[in-house]
Amino acid sequence: MTLTPAEFEVPEDSQLPLAAQVPAEQAGSPAFPPGRTRAWANAWVEIMKSPLWGWGFQSDRMLIGEHVHNTYMYALMTGGFVGAGLFIAGLAWGWVLIFRAMRSRVAEALGQKRFLIQAGGILAFFTIRSIPEVCGSNFAVDLLVMLPILAYVSILCRRIGAGGQVQSANVHAA
């Protein structure tokens, strides 16, 4: 089934949440914050209507009429608490792996200390950037940068043996 552009337009008489209902004299007040925080407030209203599973890909544009500008809110909107929980667990696991690799000094033993530091910096950038923008929770360029970093750190951590000792490169070959 192919949808026409007219089917994506919001009718003027529809009941849009918060943003379209805010009188001009109240815009920017604490009750109706402007910009991104307004989008977050509108998104939260829609998230609570389907909190477990969310509304699906690109639902922010369909339900609140604008981009939500927050990775965590976007994950909640599209995947509900189940999907957002999995996304946040994956991001947290990436940080666990980074700190595990740093603590064990596996990268240093393999001559990859600088690359691990860069991987941590990239992960830090995207973790912080996730607050004012959507990155990593959908299939965008950000995810294409984050996935190889997470794969690298995961492979690096597999070199950590019992007692935190670094295993040689030939341990897995057989």
N, C-alpha and C positions, 0 to 999 in steps of 0.2 A: 504494500500500500504506500503510495506516494502522497505526501502532504504538500499542500500549496502554501506559499508565504502568508496568505490571508488566514489560514488556520492557526498560525503562530501568533497573530496579532491579538492583543487583549482588547475586548470590546470596551468602549467608553463607559458603559453602564455596569461593568463588572465590579465586584467587591475586592479590590486589591488590598492586601494587608498594609497597614500603617503608612507606607510611603505615599500612596496616592490619596490617603484620607487625611493627611496632616494639613490643617489650614496654614496659609502662608505666614501669618503672624506668630504661629507656634513653632515653625521650623527652626531648628537649631537649639530649642530649649532642651533641658535635661530629659524631659519626657519623650521628645522626638529628636534624637541626636542626628546630626547631618552626616552625609557621606557614607563611609564604610560602616560606622557603628549603626547607622540606620539600616543598612543592608543586613548586618548581623542580627539586629532586632527582628527584622522581617523574616529572616531565615529561621530564627528560633521559633517563631509562631508556626511555620510550616513543618519544622522538625518535630514539634510536639504533636502534630496531626498524624505522623507515621514514625514514631520514635524507634521502633525495633529494626525495621528494614529500610527505611528511607524512601525516597521517591525515584531514584535512578539517575543515570548520567544526564548532566546538564539541566537538572531540575531547578536550579536556582533561576535560570533565565525564564523558565516556563511558569514558575510559581510566584516569584517575587518581582519578575520583570527586570532584573539586573544581575550582574555578576556579584557573588557574595564576598569576594576578596579576602578569603581566609581559608586556608587548607583544612583546618580542623572542622570549621562550620560546613565547608563543602563536603567533607567526608561524612559528616552527620546527615546532611541533606540527601546525599546520593545513596548512602549505604546504611543509614540509621546508626544506632549505637553498636550493632553487630559489626558493620563494615568499618565504622570509625575506630572501634576497639581493635580490630585486626590491623588497620593502618597504623595506629599509634603503637601497637605492640611490635610491629615490624620496624618502625623507626626507633623505638626504644632498644630493640634487639641489636640494631646497627650500632648504637652507642655502647651497649654492653660489649660488643665485639671490638670496637675501637679501644675501649679502656682495657680490655683483656689483653689485646695485642701490645698495647703500650706497657702494661705492667709486666708482661713476660719478656719484653725486649726481643720478641721474635723478629720484628722488622730490622732491628739493629744487627742481630746475628746473621740475617740473610742479606745485609747490605741495602735494605729498603727503608731505612728510617725516614728519610725525606719524603718518600712517597706516602708512608703512613701518616705523617704530619699533614701532608696535602689532602689526603683522604678525609682526615678529621676536620680540616678547615672547610672543605666542601660540604661535608655533612652538617657542620655548624651553620654555615651560610644558609643552607636550605631549611634547617630546623627553625632558624630565626625568621627567614623570609616567608615561612609558612603562615605567620601571623597576619601580615598585611596583603598577602597574595596567595593564590592557589598554586601550589607546586607539589608534584609528587603523588597526589591522590588521584590524578587522572592521567591519561596517556598523552603527556606533553613532553617537551624537550627536557624539562627538569627531571622527570622520571628516567629519561634515557641517560642522564648524567649520574643520577643517584644509584641506579641498579648496578652498573659496573663497579662502582666504589664499594657497595655493599657486598658484591660477589668477591672482590679482591680481599676485603677484610675477612670475609668468611673463609676463604681459601688459606689466607695467612694464619688464621687461628687454628686451622686443622694441623698446622705444623707444631703446635704446642702439645707436647706429650705429658705424661704423668709427672707430677711434681713441678710443672711449669717449665720443663726443659724443652729446648728447641730440637725437633727431630730433623734429621738430615733429609735432603731432597730425595734420596733413594729409598726411603722407608716405605712409601706407597707403591713402588714399582715391584712387581713380582709376577 
